[in-house]
Amino acid sequence: MSEDAPGRDELRSMLVGYRISAALSVAAELGLADQLAGGPRTAADLATAVSADPDVLHRLLRALSTVGIFAAHADGSFALTPLGEGLRSDVAGSLRPLGRTLQDPAVWSAWGHLGHSVRTGANAFEALHGMEIWAHRQAHPEHNAIFNDNMAAHSALVADAVANAVDFSTWSSVVDVGGGRGILLEAVLGRHPHLTGVVFDRPHALPLSPTAGVPASVASRWATASGSFFDAVPAADAYLLKYILHDWPDDRCVDILRSCRRTLSRGGAVLVVEALLGDPAYEIETAFADLNMLVLPGGRERSEQEYAALFGAAGLELTAVIPTGTRMSVLEARGQTA
Ligand SMILES: C[S@@+](CC[C@H](N)C(=O)[O-])C[C@H]1O[C@@H](n2cnc3c(N)ncnc32)[C@H](O)[C@@H]1O
């Protein structure tokens, strides 16, 4: 029997990597890590707890044990490993919401349409489903809630770092543009007690109750407002746009930035919080996030120079790139002086 050529195992693993994504996503949806938080359990016991088929659940647990998410014990039970802990709902930086986003069949099938994007340059999601992903989420509250959970979980990881990295001392009002649940704004107002702030988003993305879960020290300085950032945004000294521009093609980004520029106060700044292409520490993650933007919302990841060009087209200029110690950088832009 001939041996595989060098690299074939690695290549094979890459080719079938979607199977691991799919299995992890089901484990996340079923909440298996939460079920195992108290100690090892058998597949039969777990199947009763999560309403699953016992034989097939055993096969799922066995497969995910081979990649280190669970550990199969000799007595037939399964335990959570340190790697699998990250799928628990109650741990800091939980990746359960990310896993659950893949349970939306429209999202999963859009990735199957990547070739269409590559051949035509068009957004796969819209080509396949006949609508923008934002309209899809608005029409499917269950998937919308999971997406918003995932964004909130991501923001929770980096919000303090952003709040600490930026000097807000000369501003008094901040708008978190497309701020979703407002996790970033909450951290900024918590760290800078002289600021007031508004979370601005589509109505279905805002917190269900404007101040639910917001600490009392922040609630009195916090408001929500709904609308479209293509039309207008509330006036402010500083605009935070975290993970907004990477969702959109260049011309739409310029429209969003122009909306901000129109109501930006003198001396104010637009603060774009994004991962930058070209950062060697996150090369793989950002390059694949770029494909995710292509397939799902129809946007792209960008380099510092590409963001500078967008600012220029909107009558702004890039004035600082502020590292946060995370994958995200803050690009500060102000009104053009010349
Ligand atoms: C990728 S999420 C980022 C959410 C949040 N900034 C964060 O980083 O956690 C993009 C946000 O843009 C919002 N959005 C999409 N279209 C919008 C529009 N036309 N006007 C205002 N917000 C919009 C979405 O509802 C969503 O909350």
The ligand as an SDF file (V2000), in Angstrom:
LIG
                    3D

 27 29  0  0  0  0  0  0  0  0999 V2000
  -22.0860   43.1890   12.9550 C   0  0  0  0  0  0  0  0  0  0  0  0
  -23.3220   43.9430   13.9300 S   0  0  0  0  0  0  0  0  0  0  0  0
  -22.3520   44.8890   15.0850 C   0  0  0  0  0  0  0  0  0  0  0  0
  -23.1090   45.1920   16.3610 C   0  0  0  0  0  0  0  0  0  0  0  0
  -22.2710   45.9320   17.4220 C   0  0  0  0  0  0  0  0  0  0  0  0
  -21.7190   47.1770   16.9230 N   0  0  0  0  0  0  0  0  0  0  0  0
  -21.1670   45.0260   17.9060 C   0  0  0  0  0  0  0  0  0  0  0  0
  -20.0390   45.1260   17.4300 O   0  0  0  0  0  0  0  0  0  0  0  0
  -21.4530   44.1700   18.7620 O   0  0  0  0  0  0  0  0  0  0  0  0
  -23.9280   45.2020   12.8280 C   0  0  0  0  0  0  0  0  0  0  0  0
  -25.0530   46.0420   13.4100 C   0  0  0  0  0  0  0  0  0  0  0  0
  -25.4810   46.9800   12.4170 O   0  0  0  0  0  0  0  0  0  0  0  0
  -26.8840   47.1050   12.5340 C   0  0  0  0  0  0  0  0  0  0  0  0
  -27.4430   47.6500   11.2920 N   0  0  0  0  0  0  0  0  0  0  0  0
  -27.5750   47.0340   10.0800 C   0  0  0  0  0  0  0  0  0  0  0  0
  -28.1410   47.8730    9.1970 N   0  0  0  0  0  0  0  0  0  0  0  0
  -28.3730   49.0320    9.8690 C   0  0  0  0  0  0  0  0  0  0  0  0
  -28.9290   50.2910    9.4700 C   0  0  0  0  0  0  0  0  0  0  0  0
  -29.3420   50.5020    8.2090 N   0  0  0  0  0  0  0  0  0  0  0  0
  -29.0040   51.2800   10.4040 N   0  0  0  0  0  0  0  0  0  0  0  0
  -28.5810   51.0690   11.6790 C   0  0  0  0  0  0  0  0  0  0  0  0
  -28.0460   49.8950   12.1050 N   0  0  0  0  0  0  0  0  0  0  0  0
  -27.9400   48.8970   11.2010 C   0  0  0  0  0  0  0  0  0  0  0  0
  -27.3320   45.6890   12.8210 C   0  0  0  0  0  0  0  0  0  0  0  0
  -28.6440   45.6370   13.3470 O   0  0  0  0  0  0  0  0  0  0  0  0
  -26.2660   45.2190   13.7980 C   0  0  0  0  0  0  0  0  0  0  0  0
  -26.6190   45.4880   15.1290 O   0  0  0  0  0  0  0  0  0  0  0  0
  1  2  1  0
  2  3  1  0
  2 10  1  0
  3  4  1  0
  4  5  1  0
  5  6  1  0
  5  7  1  0
  7  8  2  0
  7  9  1  0
 10 11  1  0
 11 12  1  0
 11 26  1  0
 12 13  1  0
 13 14  1  0
 13 24  1  0
 14 15  1  0
 14 23  1  0
 15 16  2  0
 16 17  1  0
 17 18  1  0
 17 23  2  0
 18 19  1  0
 18 20  2  0
 20 21  1  0
 21 22  2  0
 22 23  1  0
 24 25  1  0
 24 26  1  0
 26 27  1  0
M  CHG  2   2   1   9  -1
M  END
$$$$
